Amino acid sequence: MRSKILIYILSPIAIVLGVIYLVSTISAPSPDTVTYLRDLATSLLAITLGAAAPVIMKKFTSV
């Protein structure tokens, strides 16, 4: 039960931080291509995992 509450609290936080990091990366891109791609991947991964965590939890949690 505690893990369910923790996931529902941390998922929106991950999404918000991912969006903030994505906006920051797009608005001030790094001149280095590798760093820019790393930053984009990190932000998109945070958004994706934040959105997918509750869905995955519902799918694999028994009632």
Beta strands, then each sheet from edge to edge (+ up, - down):
end
